[in-house]
Amino acid sequence: MTRAIIFDFDGVIADSEVLSNTVLAEVVTELGVPTTLEDAYRDYMGKRFHDVIAAIEQTVGRSLPASFAEAYQERTLMRFRQGLAPIVGVKEFIATFADLPRCIASSSAPDRLALCLDVLRMTPLFEGRVFSASNVARGKPHPDIFLHAAEKIAVSPRDCIIIEDSAGGVLAGRAAGATVIGLLAAGHICDGHADALKNAGAHYLASDYRAVEAIIRDLLAA
């Protein structure tokens, strides 16, 4: 049996959710609806880019100009260039399990994923194995992106171990038939997050990548 590791990206490889959701809170506030960082986490986190735009339009009660999406995206990417960091321990974890097939399956857009991997100097670790939910019919919590990723790396979904930080991602991983580890290592994790991942069906919870390593060693030994 071949096992594989499928990584979500934001909050699992890149500690990006605080940065991206801070931008979201700023732009929605500028559009006339005061929005906190916690509001942005609740309303926008984990969604595909065009779903985020649609959600903003619903929040502000009007259509946004065609130029908005590009301007918002560039503002977010600039923030990433200035301050994006990896989740602590992720590079060492990847090196530890370098012999296992791996890929990224994320709700983020391909250009954002490419830029972030470049900023983190991790592009070679996932060359040709970065998959975006913008290229499948449905985003998380539907399983489409994980089923797509498993097919592309030629590993059965039931033999994949998915590392996720969001309840929607956990639901998607479970729906795909994979084993799901809920990771609680990113800067946006707050009280109640562990319960949310557990309630969504995470098979395991891990506070950091040392805990993820121990879980995966047990899974591989089973």
Phi, psi and omega per residue, in radians:
M1 nan 2.216 3.077
T2 -1.613 2.151 3.050
R3 -1.723 2.664 3.111
A4 -2.456 2.707 3.098
I5 -1.953 2.171 3.060
I6 -1.909 2.110 3.141
F7 -1.719 2.278 2.747
D8 -1.152 3.019 -3.084
F9 -1.932 -1.155 -3.097
D10 -1.187 2.100 -3.117
G11 1.528 -0.072 3.132
V12 -2.122 -0.760 3.020
I13 -1.864 -0.852 3.124
A14 -1.813 2.344 3.077
D15 -1.487 1.210 -2.900
S16 -1.871 -0.255 -2.985
E17 -1.149 -0.636 3.106
V18 -1.092 -0.789 -3.126
L19 -1.115 -0.895 -3.045
S20 -1.188 -0.671 -3.121
N21 -1.347 -0.422 2.990
T22 -1.121 -0.747 3.078
V23 -1.083 -0.773 3.114
L24 -1.029 -0.797 3.130
A25 -1.058 -0.690 3.137
E26 -1.137 -0.835 -3.031
V27 -1.231 -0.652 3.120
V28 -1.198 -0.651 3.055
T29 -1.072 -0.761 3.121
E30 -1.112 -0.456 3.106
L31 -1.426 -0.026 3.011
G32 1.927 0.025 3.112
V33 -2.073 1.783 -3.126
P34 -0.935 2.212 -3.006
T35 -2.395 2.236 3.090
T36 -1.596 2.949 3.066
L37 -1.038 -0.702 3.127
E38 -1.143 -0.638 3.056
D39 -1.064 -0.750 -3.123
A40 -1.128 -0.739 3.074
Y41 -0.976 -0.817 -3.061
R42 -1.156 -0.729 -2.942
D43 -1.640 -0.427 -2.956
Y44 -2.220 -0.375 -2.992
M45 -1.113 2.358 3.066
G46 1.516 -0.018 -3.113
K47 -1.596 2.723 3.032
R48 -1.183 2.738 -3.021
F49 -0.970 -0.850 -3.098
H50 -1.203 -0.445 3.057
D51 -1.260 -0.592 3.060
V52 -1.115 -0.786 3.123
I53 -1.053 -0.773 3.115
A54 -1.084 -0.683 3.138
A55 -1.177 -0.653 3.085
I56 -1.116 -0.750 3.120
E57 -1.058 -0.683 3.111
Q58 -1.156 -0.698 -3.122
T59 -1.133 -0.753 -3.063
V60 -1.541 -0.197 3.034
G61 1.366 0.411 3.105
R62 -2.790 2.821 3.067
S63 -1.274 2.554 3.124
L64 -1.695 2.651 3.128
P65 -1.093 2.723 -3.097
A66 -1.040 -0.476 -3.104
S67 -1.354 -0.232 -3.022
F68 -1.088 -0.829 -3.035
A69 -1.027 -0.794 -3.127
E70 -1.150 -0.736 -3.140
A71 -1.131 -0.737 3.109
Y72 -1.115 -0.770 -3.134
Q73 -1.092 -0.761 -3.130
E74 -1.139 -0.652 3.101
R75 -1.104 -0.708 3.114
T76 -1.162 -0.793 -3.122
L77 -1.117 -0.624 3.079
M78 -1.094 -0.716 3.100
R79 -1.100 -0.658 3.096
F80 -1.149 -0.745 3.132
R81 -1.044 -0.570 -3.074
Q82 -1.422 -0.566 -2.952
G83 -2.553 0.241 -3.078
L84 -1.297 2.383 3.098
A85 -2.291 2.718 3.076
P86 -1.343 2.752 2.949
I87 -1.093 2.343 -3.090
V88 -0.983 2.229 3.046
G89 1.577 -0.109 -3.030
V90 -1.193 -0.681 -3.131
K91 -1.153 -0.717 3.112
E92 -1.152 -0.661 3.106
F93 -1.089 -0.783 3.134
I94 -1.079 -0.712 3.116
A95 -1.117 -0.636 -3.130
T96 -1.118 -0.659 -3.115
F97 -1.934 0.698 -3.072
A98 -1.111 -0.370 -3.101
D99 -1.451 -0.177 3.137
L100 -1.572 2.447 3.005
P101 -1.011 2.496 -3.126
R102 -2.565 2.727 3.067
C103 -2.793 3.005 3.040
I104 -1.928 2.374 3.047
A105 -2.323 1.840 -2.917
S106 -2.282 2.700 3.016
S107 -1.354 -0.265 -3.105
S108 -1.237 2.730 -3.134
A109 -1.265 2.673 -3.100
P110 -0.982 -0.733 -3.102
D111 -1.188 -0.613 3.087
R112 -1.175 -0.740 3.106
L113 -1.076 -0.755 -3.124
A114 -1.098 -0.785 -3.140
L115 -1.117 -0.777 -3.103
C116 -1.115 -0.741 3.105
L117 -1.094 -0.649 3.102
D118 -1.157 -0.779 3.109
V119 -1.046 -0.691 -3.124
L120 -1.415 -0.091 -3.093
R121 1.006 0.782 -3.118
M122 -2.122 0.088 -3.106
T123 -0.914 -0.809 -3.103
P124 -1.102 -0.384 -3.106
L125 -1.264 -0.320 -3.074
F126 -2.328 0.409 -3.082
E127 -0.948 2.123 3.110
G128 1.333 0.106 -3.088
R129 -2.306 0.743 3.108
V130 -2.079 2.030 -3.020
F131 -2.109 2.331 -3.078
S132 -1.947 2.452 3.107
A133 -1.185 -0.208 3.067
S134 -1.186 -0.225 -3.121
N135 -1.806 0.185 3.076
V136 -2.170 2.933 -3.009
A137 -1.150 -0.708 -3.036
R138 -2.303 2.501 3.082
G139 -1.489 3.087 3.037
K140 -1.063 2.478 0.315
P141 -1.509 0.145 3.037
H142 -1.275 2.676 -3.017
P143 -1.454 0.014 -2.941
D144 -0.892 -0.814 -3.058
I145 -1.170 -0.644 3.134
F146 -1.272 -0.654 3.068
L147 -1.124 -0.705 3.103
H148 -1.092 -0.817 -3.118
A149 -1.111 -0.765 3.131
A150 -1.071 -0.706 3.111
E151 -1.104 -0.739 -3.092
K152 -1.157 -0.585 3.125
I153 -1.667 0.092 3.026
A154 1.044 0.767 3.050
V155 -2.255 2.343 3.119
S156 -1.027 2.411 3.108
P157 -0.939 -0.604 -3.111
R158 -1.209 -0.257 3.103
D159 -1.766 0.113 3.128
C160 -1.667 2.490 3.035
I161 -1.915 2.035 -3.085
I162 -1.776 2.328 3.075
I163 -1.882 2.058 -3.026
E164 -2.322 2.687 3.088
D165 -2.072 -0.073 -3.094
S166 -2.076 2.677 3.118
A167 -1.103 -0.697 3.110
G168 -1.082 -0.686 3.093
G169 -1.173 -0.679 3.087
V170 -1.095 -0.788 3.104
L171 -1.034 -0.731 3.130
A172 -1.120 -0.750 3.123
G173 -1.126 -0.719 3.086
R174 -1.116 -0.744 -3.137
A175 -1.115 -0.486 3.106
A176 -1.350 -0.241 3.141
G177 1.583 0.232 -3.102
A178 -1.611 2.979 2.976
T179 -1.553 2.260 -3.005
V180 -2.062 2.219 3.033
I181 -1.829 2.143 3.069
G182 -1.528 2.065 -3.072
L183 -1.738 2.319 -3.056
L184 -2.088 0.790 -2.990
A185 -1.916 -0.126 -3.019
A186 -1.520 2.885 -3.078
G187 -1.173 -0.348 -3.101
H188 -1.552 -0.084 -3.100
I189 -1.181 2.270 -3.131
C190 -2.354 3.134 -3.133
D191 -0.968 2.354 3.111
G192 1.669 -0.234 -3.082
H193 -1.178 -0.708 3.122
A194 -1.053 -0.739 3.116
D195 -1.106 -0.671 3.140
A196 -1.105 -0.744 3.126
L197 -1.196 -0.698 3.109
K198 -1.115 -0.775 -3.133
N199 -1.163 -0.482 3.099
A200 -1.320 -0.246 3.054
G201 1.966 0.246 3.108
A202 -0.980 2.302 3.120
H203 -1.239 -0.575 -3.126
Y204 -2.456 2.699 2.987
L205 -2.100 2.485 -3.117
A206 -2.408 2.310 -3.119
S207 -1.437 -0.365 3.139
D208 -2.790 -3.132 -3.060
Y209 -1.311 -0.333 3.001
R210 -1.128 -0.713 3.104
A211 -1.184 -0.674 3.085
V212 -1.072 -0.752 3.128
E213 -1.019 -0.777 -3.137
A214 -1.109 -0.711 3.120
I215 -1.091 -0.793 -3.074
I216 -1.215 -0.638 3.072
R217 -1.046 -0.715 3.102
D218 -1.141 -0.712 3.140
L219 -1.133 -0.690 -3.121
L220 -1.242 -0.484 -3.131
A221 -1.440 -0.265 -3.067
A222 -1.213 nan nan
